[in-house]
């Protein structure tokens, strides 16, 4: 399929939130229990700082439908949305010694396995490289791990989110040089 991409703006937030909710509810089920899918919503979601920083992308299909989204960041927050305040750290990273963050990647279930995730990764990695970063890291879901491995990311550590229902996640990284 032919896809286009552009930088997200504040007016896109409702469409992004809808896509994220749909993706979490549909795509995590093969990897998590129903209780874990529900619990994952506490740590997944939109970080509007990415939109404010101009580092969040939207991918549209040829018919104009929103097919996916994702971004990168020069800030210390590794994962989490606006609502997961304990995970947030807006400190700027140093490209000379820190890894850029790949953040909040979601694909609409109607567009999985069509290159949306690879497009977002390639655009984000190029932008992070252009900003001087030599590495990128992310906190991946189990559903996202196959895509990120195929894109050259390797596991750094496996964690479980805190809470009554822990959700398994994988910190992954890749050299960008």
FENVENVEN-V999260 format. One line per field, one symbol per residue. psi: psi as a letter, one per 40 degrees, with the letter a starting at -180 (. if undefined). burial: I if it has 9 or more other ideal C-beta (glycine too) atoms within 8 Angstrom, else O. A space follows every 10 residues. Layout:
psi=???
burial=???
//
This chain:
psi=ihiiiihiid eedddddddd ddddddeede diiddddddd ddeiahhedd ddefehiihi ideeihdiii aiieidhdii adegddehhe ihihddeihi hhifhihhde eifeeddddd dddddddddd eeheiiiihi iddedddddd eeiihdihih iiidgihhih hiiihe.
burial=OOIOIOOIOO OIIOIIIOII OIIIIOIIIO OIOOOIIOII IIIIIIIIII IOIOIIIIII IOOOOIIIII IIIIIIIIII IIOIOOIIOO OOIOIOOIII IIIIIIIIIO IIOOOIIIII IOIIIOIIIO IOIOIIIIII IIIIIOIIIO IOIOIOOOIO IOOOOIIIII IIIIOIO
//
